[in-house]
Structures are given as structure tokens and as C-alpha cells.
Amino acid sequence: MIRNLLLLRHAEAAERLALQNDYDRPLTERGIQQAVNVGHYLTTNEWQPQLILASPALRTRTTSKIVADAIGYPEGEILLEPVIYNGSVQHLYQCVRQVHTDFTTVLVVAHNPGISYLGEWLTKVPETALKPAGLLRIEFELALWSDLREGCGKWESIFQP
């Protein structure tokens, strides 16, 4: 079965202010527009995720909500996974491997460097560095998400707004 994994780095976030927790950094106005553009890009290409997994940090939550709104995905169904916040390749990989088999297209909204490294690890395409709001689509021939392995994905496309 063909499965698609959409890896999205959160949109541009404001610089951290003195005494501000990194977790609470909001999107900039430019970041908000980038997230809207990603939503339009997904809609134009008819890539409708059945599941959105996101870091619970403010900037990823906001990016996820804006994209979800643009593609008609119910905001209340965004699954916030604490392990995604500053998650390593291994953490992100394990999150995806646990996705239910019914979902064939999954969007993961996360942070660099983990999200970019996951794309490289799954496709063996080096230097797949995602810019803010960068979106990578990887295609897999897998029966189950739990069959996911290093290098088993086909790098399909990248959108860097």
C-alpha cells in the first residue's frame, strides 16, 4: 500500500525574548502567512492528511491549526505529542511507526533539526534541510506504518515557501 508522510517544519517564529520559555515562542506575521501558504499548497496538490501529529509548543500548534483550517481538517483532531518537541530522529520515527494502519497520509509538524534529519534518514537523500514552513513529502510502499525503516522512503517533493 502507498503511504505518504508529510514532514513540516513549523513556520517562522519570533526570537525568544529575555526570560521567555522557548516553548512559548509565537509565530511572526510572516510565519502566519507561511502556514497559510502551506495549507494552500496541500489543497492545490490534493494531499489531505488523515492525521496531523504536532509538537505542543506554541509555534507548532499555531502552524498546525492554520494548516488544518486551510485544508478543512478538524482542529480538535490534531494530535499533540510531547515527544515531538525537540524530538530526535528516533523519537519522531517511533511516533510515526505507531500510527494506525488506516491512515495513509500523515502530516508531522515539528522542529529542526529533528524533522529535517528524519527526512534524510527515511530517504537517504542528504541535506534535506527544511526552512521554516518547509514541507517534504515522502512516499512509502508499506503495509503498516510499523514497517517503516531507515532508507525505505522515496523523496517525492519539497515546498519551501
Steps between C-alpha positions, in 0.01 A plus 500: 500500500620851419540724804601866507682674780494878496773654716444866583733724693304760696466843338723794591494569873587815691841517665497397862470794735690528826346268761264352238473124481595362156182291513289819496646675194218620268502517122593825331261664252716350226474160669120524504501569125744212441263260679208625288713441187576143610128436543430631151784292359361183660151577369626578149692171488209308656714365784246461775646354818270275697714569808699799620762440771661809650727621773304677775732806488311819416664552159424144382147502643429827321654377172292181526176687569549739207581215261208292633261790445624550144451133408175443687653271764322520838720696741386286791642190332859627490695259718753684715791273589739632770784277372500699172615819676873507423468131415791306359473295183436195717217670691332623182549164331336318790201740489442427133546124545212503751248656257195284439503309172177667381682831448677511163605867504646647817627853567762550773561859613824527693829683555844504347737331501295186578240538224763559229717215627198268495445582132865425424495178703183365339602582143882493510490833313767710672455861601123514499507807726152643539468876531222642719169365360695265272299194402645169382285221354634147524328202341520146635388159384402359840227275633527657846661815640683272741689361196675838465879463477804711426529580129167341403336824383499663160569876510212642295487877532595793713328836547701781656285817515 
